[in-house]
Amino acid sequence: MALGGVINCSKARTSASATVTSAMLSTSILPRFSYSSLKCKTKFVYFHRHGIRVPLSTRFFCKCFNDQDPDDITSYRQAFSRRMAMAGLKPHHRIALGVSGGPDSMALCVLAAGWKTEDPDAFGKANGFIDGLLAIIVDHGLRGESKAEANLVSSRVSDMGIRSEIARCEWSDGRPNQGHLQEAARDMRYQIFQTVCTQQQIGVLLVAHHADDQAELFILRLSRNSGVLGLAGMAFTSQMFLSTHPYGKNARNYGILLVRPLLDFSKEDMYKICQGSNQSWVEDPTNKSPLYARNRIRMSLENLSSRTFKSEMQAVISACRKTRAYVHQICCDLINQAVTITDQGYAVIDLSILYPLKIKDIYLSQFVALVLQFISQRHRPIRGGASKLLLDYIRTFPCKTSLTVAGCYLCPAPGSKGAKFLACCSTNPLPLQMEVFDSPSHEEEKQYISSELKQILLDGKAYSDNLVPDASDVHFLDITSQSVLTEAKRLNIISEPTYQSVLLLQKEEMGHFKSKTEVTVDCDSKDEIKCVDTSSSVRLQPGQTCYFMNRFFVTWELKNNGFGSGHSRECYRDGDFTEETQQCNCLSCVFDSEMGAEVRHMIESDWLFLAKLSQSLSLQHAQQESILSDSKTDQIMQKSNPCLDYARSLAQRALWLLKSIPVAARRSLPVLVNSQGLLLSIPSIGFQQCPSVIVSASFKPRVPLGGGRSSFI
């Protein structure tokens, strides 16, 4: 019986294949499929189009009943529990599941529910649902029947005792193009996962990627000439960071911990788990479309499904993962030894420490990539020419030149004679973005997530640190991506037949890649909070906070007394401050509380303004000598108010501080200006125009140095 485009199957099912007619790939026409290879007795509902019998739905449900050995289910549950422990997870933790309704995610639900309930003291039930377990079902809204399918998946998940939430996608820019559909859907899906987890105070998300997915990704990346670190595939655990940093004086951004506990399980294991638990699942024949690279590779791998081929594929992937885990540990050590991060948001890298070590290229490339990804807060892989350029730059000792690459500006550190170099955020190619907060909403909830997640991360790290391989167990440190297979064959990790089969798959996919323009790398997720260009009319009002360029919290507020919190009178001892100065409220001179303030990067004219202001000994002197010649600046100086001495003193101190900050690094500092473009404050160095205004800027990058906790064990 068909329900909302869903078709139920009623016998043991172990595999299904579908052949898509290329002429019917359009999403507006239901594709033609052949179900001749189904090993289950299935009742299908068809309709006729152009004389062709076509299934009513592009998706169908399977419900499998067989004589599954109970010992098999027990072994799966035990393996799942071990992987959860390796991630630092315990049954009492709050956990979300990404659920599509397919055999993979339904198997994940089965195992997660069993793991949660195996310890009677670690869980409870409310309204029939297991405490601390939430299934997130994303309705992408790309097909007419998707809503009914999401509702049915929710019903089946609920039958397992798992509370569910259906989130429906809103495509503000319209339906994604067909060639980018899978990537756009993935980006939207993970954005929704993060949003729901944050709203529900959940810090851990489980997804159902498995060993066959890793094999597909290996072939895909091999065909794109990825290095050994890319061939390691998906991480067992990694952190997804929220689109913004949780605001608060002591807030820590732990993001969401993404865990893939099924990476040791095969696709066939997914079916067996569902069969043994009498669970239905969704089969999506659109996953057979050769339009997408992953689908083509998946279908090719299905033709090479011998036990030997699969085990050898997993062996070479495992060797790559060991290499990645080892390289990551080395890079963390190098960062701790040679990198200093300043409060102004730039890094100082000590080449005198790195140079004598004669570090291998694979370590050095990953090391500098991690540093630049942190400085730019753009966590995209650094590949090809850019990677080679960076490697050549960091190999040059002493450093004598500058370089702009990967969203960063690199230059010799002043006074170091080339023994150190700086990595600063390059402001030229980046849009000026700020995320405005009316208040630190849900701060308590986020702190709760951080508290639980912090311990999970510590436990997971303690476990994985004990499993980092020795150098003797790492095989691919000195070879290129083209040599990984050859080295694996030399080491007898893979046999000659497997070697030849993988080379053939690589060649076929490279041919597809060259013949079609197809984006296959993950796209950056769009921020959940609207980002605005600071050249627009959006302004920061008193009491509001903005997150500037994913690195600085900037806020300002009005004070009736001139010397508010965060500033001591000792800082202004060079000025002659009377009681009148301390109590002044001359906001009309530069600050306009109704118009608010704009935030931008520091520019050269700000330095010149400070220099002129610092030379103005008094208002009368400034007027007589015409030190401030700019007409807008004259408007400030001509105001008869006692703020001038205050601003002059801070300008002198700001200039002294700025001399210790390299010119390139100054450009990334946040600056507040008023509606007329007049400089109000440079909060990172403590400069502001008026004692009645308190401005602050705190450097709190969204993603930490090293990209956050990850594990490839």
DARA-V202912 format. One record per residue. N is the residue number from 1. OMEGA is omega in whole degrees, 0 to 359 (* if undefined). Layout:
# DARA-V202912
n,omega
N,OMEGA
N,OMEGA
This chain:
# DARA-V202912
n,omega
1,180
2,179
3,178
4,180
5,181
6,182
7,182
8,176
9,189
10,172
11,181
12,180
13,179
14,178
15,176
16,177
17,180
18,178
19,184
20,176
21,187
22,181
23,185
24,180
25,182
26,180
27,179
28,180
29,179
30,185
31,178
32,182
33,172
34,181
35,186
36,183
37,177
38,180
39,177
40,176
41,190
42,175
43,181
44,174
45,185
46,163
47,185
48,174
49,179
50,177
51,182
52,176
53,184
54,176
55,182
56,184
57,171
58,175
59,175
60,180
61,171
62,172
63,192
64,177
65,177
66,181
67,180
68,178
69,180
70,179
71,178
72,179
73,179
74,180
75,177
76,180
77,180
78,178
79,179
80,180
81,179
82,180
83,178
84,177
85,178
86,178
87,182
88,186
89,177
90,186
91,182
92,181
93,177
94,189
95,174
96,178
97,171
98,188
99,176
100,184
101,178
102,182
103,181
104,183
105,177
106,174
107,177
108,178
109,180
110,184
111,181
112,179
113,178
114,179
115,180
116,188
117,182
118,178
119,184
120,182
121,187
122,182
123,173
124,178
125,176
126,182
127,177
128,182
129,179
130,180
131,172
132,179
133,182
134,174
135,178
136,182
137,183
138,173
139,183
140,178
141,183
142,177
143,184
144,184
145,188
146,181
147,180
148,179
149,179
150,179
151,180
152,176
153,179
154,180
155,182
156,177
157,179
158,178
159,177
160,182
161,181
162,176
163,182
164,175
165,178
166,178
167,183
168,184
169,172
170,181
171,185
172,181
173,181
174,181
175,179
176,176
177,185
178,182
179,182
180,189
181,183
182,180
183,180
184,179
185,179
186,180
187,180
188,182
189,182
190,174
191,178
192,177
193,181
194,182
195,182
196,179
197,180
198,180
199,183
200,179
201,180
202,184
203,184
204,178
205,175
206,173
207,196
208,175
209,185
210,187
211,179
212,175
213,178
214,179
215,177
216,181
217,178
218,180
219,180
220,182
221,176
222,179
223,177
224,178
225,177
226,178
227,184
228,179
229,176
230,180
231,176
232,174
233,183
234,179
235,174
236,173
237,175
238,180
239,171
240,184
241,182
242,181
243,175
244,179
245,176
246,186
247,178
248,184
249,182
250,184
251,174
252,182
253,176
254,180
255,177
256,178
257,178
258,183
259,177
260,187
261,185
262,185
263,177
264,181
265,177
266,176
267,180
268,176
269,180
270,179
271,181
272,179
273,178
274,180
275,183
276,180
277,177
278,182
279,175
280,177
281,179
282,168
283,182
284,181
285,177
286,175
287,177
288,182
289,179
290,178
291,185
292,185
293,182
294,180
295,179
296,181
297,180
298,181
299,177
300,179
301,179
302,178
303,180
304,191
305,178
306,181
307,181
308,181
309,182
310,182
311,179
312,175
313,179
314,179
315,180
316,175
317,178
318,178
319,177
320,181
321,175
322,178
323,181
324,179
325,180
326,179
327,180
328,179
329,178
330,181
331,177
332,178
333,180
334,179
335,180
336,183
337,195
338,186
339,174
340,178
341,182
342,178
343,178
344,171
345,176
346,183
347,173
348,182
349,184
350,180
351,181
352,175
353,184
354,189
355,183
356,185
357,182
358,186
359,177
360,181
361,185
362,177
363,186
364,179
365,180
366,178
367,183
368,177
369,179
370,180
371,183
372,176
373,177
374,182
375,181
376,187
377,175
378,189
379,173
380,178
381,175
382,189
383,168
384,184
385,181
386,180
387,179
388,179
389,179
390,180
391,177
392,182
393,184
394,177
395,182
396,180
397,357
398,181
399,183
400,185
401,176
402,184
403,173
404,183
405,174
406,178
407,182
408,174
409,181
410,180
411,177
412,178
413,180
414,177
415,183
416,183
417,177
418,179
419,178
420,172
421,182
422,170
423,182
424,175
425,177
426,186
427,187
428,184
429,187
430,173
431,177
432,185
433,171
434,179
435,188
436,179
437,174
438,178
439,177
440,186
441,176
442,181
443,182
444,181
445,181
446,177
447,178
448,178
449,182
450,182
451,180
452,185
453,178
454,180
455,177
456,180
457,179
458,180
459,179
460,179
461,179
462,180
463,185
464,179
465,179
466,183
467,177
468,186
469,171
470,180
471,181
472,181
473,183
474,192
475,192
476,184
477,189
478,183
479,178
480,180
481,181
482,184
483,184
484,181
485,180
486,179
487,178
488,178
489,180
490,180
491,181
492,173
493,175
494,180
495,180
496,179
497,178
498,178
499,182
500,180
501,180
502,177
503,179
504,177
505,179
506,181
507,180
508,182
509,176
510,177
511,176
512,184
513,181
514,184
515,182
516,172
517,187
518,177
519,182
520,178
521,180
522,177
523,177
524,176
525,176
526,181
527,177
528,179
529,185
530,177
531,184
532,174
533,184
534,173
535,179
536,184
537,180
538,184
539,178
540,182
541,178
542,180
543,177
544,176
545,174
546,176
547,192
548,176
549,178
550,183
551,184
552,166
553,180
554,178
555,174
556,180
557,182
558,176
559,177
560,176
561,188
562,186
563,183
564,182
565,177
566,179
567,177
568,181
569,180
570,180
571,187
572,187
573,179
574,181
575,178
576,186
577,178
578,176
579,180
580,180
581,183
582,185
583,186
584,177
585,188
586,185
587,182
588,183
589,180
590,183
591,176
592,186
593,179
594,181
595,181
596,182
597,174
598,180
599,177
600,175
601,176
602,179
603,186
604,182
605,177
606,177
607,180
608,179
609,179
610,180
611,180
612,181
613,181
614,180
615,182
616,183
617,178
618,178
619,181
620,179
621,181
622,180
623,183
624,185
625,182
626,180
627,180
628,187
629,180
630,185
631,180
632,178
633,178
634,180
635,178
636,188
637,182
638,176
639,180
640,180
641,183
642,182
643,188
644,180
645,177
646,182
647,180
648,181
649,179
650,178
651,178
652,180
653,180
654,178
655,179
656,179
657,182
658,179
659,178
660,179
661,180
662,183
663,182
664,181
665,180
666,186
667,181
668,179
669,178
670,180
671,176
672,175
673,179
674,186
675,177
676,181
677,180
678,182
679,178
680,186
681,166
682,193
683,182
684,180
685,173
686,179
687,172
688,188
689,191
690,179
691,179
692,182
693,176
694,180
695,178
696,175
697,181
698,179
699,178
700,182
701,182
702,180
703,185
704,178
705,183
706,176
707,180
708,183
709,174
710,182
711,178
712,180
713,*
